[in-house]
Amino acid sequence: MSVLAIIGGSGLTQLEGLRLLSADTPHTPYGAPSAAVLRGELAGREVLFLARHGHPHRIPPHQINYRANLWALKQAGAQAVLAVNAVGGIHPAMDSGHLCVPHDLIDYTWGRAATFFEDDLEHVTHVDFSYPYDEPMRQQLIAALRAEGCAFSSHGVYAVTQGPRLETAAEIMRLERDGADIVGMTGMPEAVLARELGLPYACLALVVNPAAGKTQGVISMSEIEQVLEAGMAEVRRVLHRLLAGH
């Protein structure tokens, strides 16, 4: 059985129930990863876990060392990567607490180190990125969500913005016109770096707030934290179900 690496985002800096076997912060050619790579057993399966924003949560989205994170997981033996992301909801179906397994993304980030293929190359390398998420992994996630009885969407387009500020209402209108269903700040370059390393990659996104302009009031951090607490408990149940083979 392949070794799955789980990258935890906001609200998931620890993997409860993990029987810890080791914790290593490996050296990579790109510097240090966000946190130690934890190796352990969960639901009877060997897994790796990495807190994307560090533990405690301290690294903003635009300063995450995505290359070091993915390189460290690959070096530790990861054969596939499941990313957990907290996002805002754009599509009407994407209410707070809703889960989404995106099938595509649009990258609006800038200035991030976004490739392993840039220095000392023997030849220019391009990777196909037509479909950024691994379909077999997506289907496994969907099956686990159904088995757990979650409210979720099996498709969605993830708009990845720069952050760390939240978007304006006009920006969300633009993203909606572009076809985006959810918006977050950490989906890229993580997904393409996994592709460059040959690691199947999928995303489980938790909607923690309506995006700007999708609600009458301002976006409240305290409300987001409440949704995160309840939603990540559901995410943990889905991960257990996924690892146990449904």
Helices and strands as residue ranges (DSSP letters): E 4-8, E 19-24, E 37-42, E 45-51, G 61-63, H 66-75, E 80-89, E 99-100, E 104-107, H 135-148, E 152-153, E 157-160, H 169-178, E 182-184, H 190-196, E 201-210, H 221-243
